[in-house]
Amino acid sequence: MLLEGKVAIITGATSGIGRDTALKFANEGASVFLTGRKNHALQQTQRDIAADGGKAAYLAADVAVPEDCQKIIDAALEQFGKIDVLVNAAGVIATGSIEDTSLEDWREMMAVNLDSVFYLMNRAVPHLQKTRGNIVNVSSVTGVRSFPNVLAYCVSKSAVDQLTRCAALELAPKGVRVNAVNPGVVITELHRRSGMDDEKYTAFLMHSKSTHPLGRVGMPHEIANAILFLASSKSGWITGETLSVDGGRHLTCAR
């Protein structure tokens, strides 16, 4: 198994990419420490992992709160004794342009999508040095390409990409790798939480078939597969990479 004996912290483990990554890591032998804001959803993910014979513990926490980030690190160490992998999968999205994005909305987007990634990386690094571990950040195609009316989201993900590259250079001499995945549109709860109702979401998914060259949107397990690769020894000579997993979306021009 690719992660036998490893310990991984996974944020956003209540649903979507984070949850699928947690299930996949546990299936590959890792002990996973789950975190997210919904206690009942974390419990369900833990139960699902345990049902397949895996090991998991969890802590309900808000990654936008620096103190909670420290609690996550401390709780994972208390539970499993070390940290080999940090996966920053928590994220939010909202619509808004340069004209109508409020300062409050801007700050919330940065707090969840960017600041939390920095906080957790900063606190995890001393422990990852001991295990010569690695970090995988979940970015977006919006970190690579520009899109209108999701201004704060695009900026936050572009910053995550640069944070990934800079940290990779700084931590390489310490034996710690840092990479990111950049998904296209994936069927998760992300867009629904931004305010899309069922009708709008269905129309959005239909339209997305035409904006992704492979002709369809992605599934969470497809992103989890890429995260697993980057977290495993299979990618032992890869660091600072922002890996597009988007059906070719980043290659396209506006149409």
N, C-alpha and C positions, 0 to 999 in steps of 0.2 A: 504493500500500500504506500502511496506517495507521501503521506504525512504521518506515518507510524511513529508514535512517541512524541509528536509535536503538540504544542499548545498554541491555540489561536484565539485572539480576541476579534469578534466580529460585531460591528455596530450596525444598526438598522436591521437587526436580525428578526424583526417581527413579521416581515413580509418581503415579497419581491426578491430582488437580487441578494440582499443580505440573508434572508431565510434560506434560499436555495444554496447559497455558498456554505452556510452552516451545515446543512444536511450533507452536502457533498464532502466537505472537510471531514466530518465525523465518519462518513462512510469510507474515507481514505485513511482512517486511523488516528486522526487528531482528536485531542480533547479540546472542546470549543467553549469559550466563554461568551455568552450572548448578552447583548445589551440593546435597549430600545426604550421607548416611552410607555409602551403598553404591556403591563405586567401579565395579563391573561394570554396575550399573544406569545410572549416569551415562554410562558409555561407550556403552551401548546408545542412550540418548536422543540423545547427540551423533551417533552413526552415523545414526540415523533422520533427524535434522535435515540432516546432510550429504547424505544420499541424495536429499533434495528440493531440494538446492542452497543450503541455509541455512548460516549461520555460528554455531558454538557452541564454547565452551571450558568446562572444568569443573574443580572442585576438590572432592575428598571431604573433608568437614568436619562437625563437630558444632556446630550453631548454639547449643546450650546452653552452649558454652564461649566466654567473651568473647574469648579470644585467637584462636579460630578465626574469629570474626566479623570481626576485623580482617584476618585472612589472606584472607578472601573478598573484602573490599573492595580490598585491595592487589592481589590476583591479577587481579581484573576490570579494574582500572585498568592494570595491566601489559599485559594481553592486548589491551584495546580502547581504552584512553586516556581514557575518560570513563564517566560513569554517567548515564543519562536516566531509568531506571525501576527501582524496587526492588519486587519482589513477595515478600512474606513468606507462603509457602504451607506451610512445614513445620509439622507438628503431631502430637500424640499424644492418645489418649483412653483413659480407664480408668474402670471403675465404682467406686463408693464413696460412702458417706453421711457425714454429720457424725459419726457414731458409729464408723465403721470405716475411714475414710481415715487412713492412717498419715502421719506428718510427712514421711517419705521420699517417699511417693507424691505428696503435696501439692507438695513442692519440685521433684520431677521435672516435674510437670505445668506449674508456673509457669516453670521454666527453659526448657522447649521452646516452650510456647505463648505466653508473655508476655515473659519476659526477653530471649529472642533477638530478638523483634520490636523491643524498645527498643534493644538493643545495635546492631543493624544500621541502624535508623533514625538513631540518634545518630551513627554513623560515616559514614553515607552523605550526610547533610544538606549538609556543605560542598561536596561534589561535585555534588549535585543543584541547589544554588544556582547553580552555574556554568552549568548547562544548562537551568535553569528546568524541572526535571523533576518527577517525581511518585512517590508511593508508593501501592501497593495492598496492604492486609493481608487475609488470608483469616481471617475470624472464623467465626461459626456462628449458626444460629437460637438456640442456647443463650446467645448474648450478648444476645439480645432477650427471650427467654422463659425461665422457670425450669422445670427438670425434676428429678425426684428421682433419687437414686442415681448421678448423674454430677456430684457437687458441685464437685470441683476443676476439672473441664473447664468447667462453666458459669461459674465465677468467673473462670477465665483468659480466656475469650472475652468476657465482659462487660468485663473490664479492657482487652482489645484494642480494643473499641469506644470506650471513653473515651479511651484513648491516641490513637486515630485522630482523634477530635474535638478534643482539646486541641492536638495537634501541628498539626492543620490551621489552627487559629487562630493559632498561633505562627509558622507558616511561610508563611502567606498573604502577608504583606508582602514576603517574600523571593522570591515567585513560585513556590513549591513547593506543589503540591496533595497532599493526603493523604486517601485514601478506603479503604473496606473493603467486602468482600462477605460476606454472611451466608448460607451454604448451609444447606439442610435436609439430609435423608439423601441421600447420593450414593454410588453404587457405586464404592468404592475399597477399598484394603487397610486403611483406618483401623480399622474395627471388628474385622476379623480379627486385627489386631495387638494388640487389647485382650484377646484370649483367646477370642473366639467360634469354635466349631468350625463345620463346614459346615452341620450341622443347625440350630444356633441362628441362624446368620447368615441362612439361607434363611427361617426363621420370622420373624426380625426384618424382613427386606425385605417379606415378605407383610403383616405387621402395619402396616408403614409406608405401605402403599397407602391405608389407612384414616385415617391421621393427617395426610396431605397432601391438601388439598382437590382438587388436580388429579388425584388418584387414582393417583399413581405416584411412585417415587423419581427422583432426578436422575442425570444422567450427567456425568462430569468436563468434557466439552467445553462443556456448558451453563454451567458456572461460569466456564470459561476465556473464553467469549464476553463475559461481564459484566466480567471482569478486563481484557480487551482494550479494551472500551469506556472503562472508567475510566482506563486508561493512555494512551489516545489523545487527540488533539486534539478528537475528537468530544464529549468531556466537559470541555472547557476552562474552563467556568464552574461546575464542580462541585467542591467540596471539603468535607471533613468529613462526607461521606455514608456511612452504613452501609446498603448496598443488599441487601435480602432477595432471594435467588434460591433459593426453597424451595417452589415449588408452592403457596404460600399457607399454609404451616405456621405462620408467626408470627401469623396471624390467628385461630387456633383456640383453643378452651378445652379443658381436660382432659375426657376422655370415656372 
